[in-house]
Amino acid sequence: MANDKLIDLSKLKGSEVPERLRVSYYYDFKEHPFRHQDLFEKEGINSVVAVLGAVHDYAQAWMKNAIAEKIRSAGVKERKPDEFKGRSVGYYSIFVEEGAVFEPGFIKGSASLDKKSVLFVGKGSQVLGVNLFLDEGDIYIGENNIIEPGVGIKGPTIIGNKNEIRQGAYFRGDIIVGDNGTFRGELKNAVMMDKANFPHPSYVGDSICGYGSHFGNQATTANLGLYAGIFGKKNVKMEIDGKVYDLGRPKIGIILGDFSQIGCNSASDPGVFVAPNTIVYQLSRISKGFYGPLEVLKNKPMEHGIIERSPLRK
């Protein structure tokens, strides 16, 4: 890939971006509305890759407004730090809606009062034995979530409604989770849409997973090149129709379309784009590139580096 022929993706107008790098290629918001669709349509978002760089600021702004509105509602009470002596440090504020159960494991607040963050817990949610890190951003937990003991959540994080977050899950910040999902692995700078399932130990970083998408047990994403520690971090580059695009980020995990699935013990290289309704068999390595839609991927075990690709037949 010659550097003098690189196209800077961030400088393109939305109409100039290749179809395989557009949000609409992976996610159908008309068919599956998403509470945080604005993240994908805000000013400056010209591609699905640009969304990854906007998660932090969007999450903080959304929570500031959402929590302020909730606090004004009847049935929301502030829980004072004195209630958590011996299991909390720093400055923080906590608001719990009537009908929620909140007994945290440990709370880490900000070191300074002027950087104090806020936690909100919606009605019907059970937050028991959870370690909460409010030193770098707010945390919003919606309604009717079950968050088990041993979970760790760092702000900024938005959790929607009716999710099951299992023991051992670690949300490392800059996380947006929709509704009706199941989670146990480690998430970092990730968007998980409604009915996304990540129910087993593994890692998803700098990634977006669509409606009804699924990770099998121990399936994981790599979000940074293996040689970055030796040669330094370099932006991910992708070739499309003979043109090479600089995606503007050294860290890109997986862009996983609606209803796509990654089988058990599979691993994706940095810069994997999987269109909707695509199935990756177990024990597969998915190299950087574009896959799907309506495709089945599996490694051919007797042939080095070969991924077998075939149409998905309904």
Buried (B, 14 or more C-beta within 10 A) or exposed (E): EEEEEBBEBBEBEEEEBBEBBBBEBBBBBEEBEBBBBEBBEBEEBBBBBBBBBBBBEBBBEBBBEBBEEBBEEEEBEEBEBEEBEEEBBBBBBBBBBEEBEBEBBBBBBBEEEEBBBBBBBBBBBBBBBBBBBBBBBBBBBBBBBBBBBBBBBBBBBBBBBBBBBBEBBBBBBBBBBBBBBBBBBBBBBBBBBBBBBBBBBBBBBBBBBBBBBBBBBBBBBBBBBEEEEEEEEEBBBBEBEEEBBBBBBBBBBBBBBBBBBBBBBBBBBBBBBBBBBBBBBBBBBBEBBBBBBBBBBBBEEEEEEEBEEEEEEE
